Every structure is written in C-alpha cells, then in structure tokens.
C-alpha cells in the first residue's frame, strides 16, 4: 500500500510538472517571413529578410519567451528589379547600412512578456543589429501555429546614420527616415 501511495504521488508530481514545463516551438524558417519598409522624403522601398532560426517558448498555451536569428545576408529589395535592385541590395548590405560582411546575423530575444488576453502579448525584447543591442516593444498575436507582429525600429540606434536628417541637417530631399517598419509572420 505504501508503494502504491508513493507511485501515485510520483505520477501526480510528474504530470503536474509536465503541464507547467516550458515547451519550445521552433519556427519553420521557410514558412516564416519578415517584410521591411524603409521610407525617404521622395518615396519608399520594401523587401524581405529571412529567418535563420527561431523558437517561441510556451507554458501551456501562453507565450513565455522567444529568441530568433535573422540571416542579414538575405536582405533584399522586392520593389525593384534589374540594375536598380542590385544597387539597392548592395548598398543595404554595405557599411552605410547593415554591414552584412561583418554582421551576418541579427538577433531578437524576448526579455519581458505581458499577456493582454485573447492570444495577444506585449513583448519587450533585446534587438541586436550590427553588434549593438537595444530594447524594442511590440504586440505579438498568436493563433494556432502562427504568430504575427509589426513594429518600427530606429536605425540610428544601431549606428545606421546614412542620410539621416537627425545627423545631416542639410540633406534636403535625399533624407531617409530613421524608422524602418517590420511586419513579421512566424509559422511553427
């Protein structure tokens, strides 16, 4: 009888631990996407950059963490073609912008998560671009095996100052706005 009680207690502890143990869900990098938009005084450009890897961490059905690596060498414009696309892609990968020869990846690591209900979370995360880390905050919506978010990043916080009016007053209509927009879809 004592052995039966011990076995029952052990089983309850094991089941209880299983329910609250974090579950890592790796994203499918080939089905996940990051779209970007960069704006300037005279227009805008848009494109994509690919995930290298990523994981959302759940306890039960609630998001409790996440970390992602982005392949910055995959950065490309989608609104241009031919010679203009090649020039813009090369310029974005140069030291003027993301310096992808030296900084091949960017990372995002969740540091704080607030559950807003209905599958929506306010996430604060450390975003590292060009070896420089700054916090970003965004709302993440989780539904089934997908999660989506959109947020803006101030490029000047990552030493990307090319044609920024914040640093070059007389730039005129060649100014590129400091914020770029990201729209992210995660499939896991």
N, C-alpha and C positions, 0 to 999 in steps of 0.2 A: 504494500500500500504506500509506504514511504517513497519507494522508487517511482511509483505511478504519479504521486504528487510532484516529485522533483522533475519528472519528464513533462508533466503538464505545465509547470511553471517555466521550464526552459523553452517549451514550444510557444507559450504566450510572449515571453521576452523576445524570442526570435521573430515572431510575426509582428510584434509591436515595433521592433527596430527596423524591420523591412519597410513598414509603412512610412516612417519618418526619415529613412535614409535618402540622401540625395541621389537623384538619377541624372546622369549625364546623357544628353541627347546631342549627338554630333550632327552638324548641318550637312546637307548634301550640297557641296560646293558647286556642283554642275547645275543644280536647280535653284540655287540661291542667287540673288543679284544685288548689285549696288549701282544705282544710276546717279550721276552727278550733273549739276548745272552750275556754271560759272558765268557771272554777268559782268558786263562792262558798260560804259556810258553809251556806246553805239550798238549794243546788242548782247548776245549771249552765245555760249557754246555748251553742248551737252555731250555726255558719253557714259562709259561704264568703266568699272574696275572690278576685278574678280577676287572672290574669297580664295585663300589658300586652305584654310581650315577654320573650324569654329565649333563651339559647344555651348548649348544652353543647359543650365543646371536647374532641376526641378526638385521640390519636396512635395510629393503628392502631385497635385495639379498646379501648384504655384511656382512661378519662376523665382529662384533664389540666387542665381548667378549666371555668368556668361563670360566667355572670352573668345576673341576672334583674331585671326591673322589675315591680312589683305595682301595680295600679290601686287605691289605697286608697279611692277614691270608690265602688267597687263593693262595699265591705264591707256584708254583710247577715246578719241572723239567719235561720236556717232552722227553728228550733224553735218559733217563734211566728207568729201571723198577726194581721191586723187592726190595731187601735189599739196593742196591746202591742208588736207587731213594729215599727211605725212609730216608737214612742217609743224602743225599744232601738236601732234603726238610727240614729236621730238622735243619741242620747246617745253611741254609739260613735264617731260621726263628729265629735262636738264636741271642744272643747279639753280636756274632762275626760279624754278618751281619745286618739284618733288625730289630731284637728285636721285633718281632710281638706280643709277650705277652704284652708288654708295649705300642708299637706303632702300633695299629691295622689298621690304615689308613695312606695313603699318599695323598697329595692334589696338584693340579696344578691350578693356577689362572692366566688367561691372564692379562697382565698389559699394553701391547703396541702391536698394530697390524698395519702393513703396507700392503696395497693392492698392489700386484705385477701384477695384471691383470689375466684374464683367470681362475678365481677361486683359485688362489694361493696367500697365505698371509704369510708374515714373522711375526711370533709371538714371543714376549718376554713374559715369564711367570715366576711366582714365584712357584718353585717346593719345597714342604716341605716333607722331609723324616726324620724319627726319631726326629721330632720336630725341625729340622734345615731347614731354608729356604734359597735358593739360586736361582738366575735367570738362566733360560735356554732359548735358542733361537732356533727356528726351522721353517721350511716351512710347512704350512698346505695346503693341496689341498682339495677343496670342490667341489663335483659334485653330483647334485641331493640331495639325503638324506644320503650321506656318506661323510666322511672326513678322510683323511689319512695323516700320517706323520711318519718320522723316525728320531731319533736323539740319541746322546750319552750323558750319564750322568757320571760325575766323582764322583765315590762313596766316595772318600776320603773327599769330601766337606761336606759329611753327616756323618762324623765320622765312616766310614766303612773302616777300615785300615787293616783288616785281610790279611796277606800275600801280602801286597802291597810293591813292590820294592822301592817305594817312601819313605817308612818308615823303611824298613828292607833290608839293603844292601846285606847281606849275604844269602838271601833266595834262591838263585840259581833257579833251575828248578821248585820249588814249588811256584814261583811268580804268582799272579793273577793280570792281568792288571787293572789299576784304572778305566778305562771307561767300562761301560756296554752299550749295544745297545738296544733301544726300537723301535719296529715297532707297530704303533697304527692304528686301524681302528675303526671309530665311525659310528654307524648307528643311525639315528634319524628320 
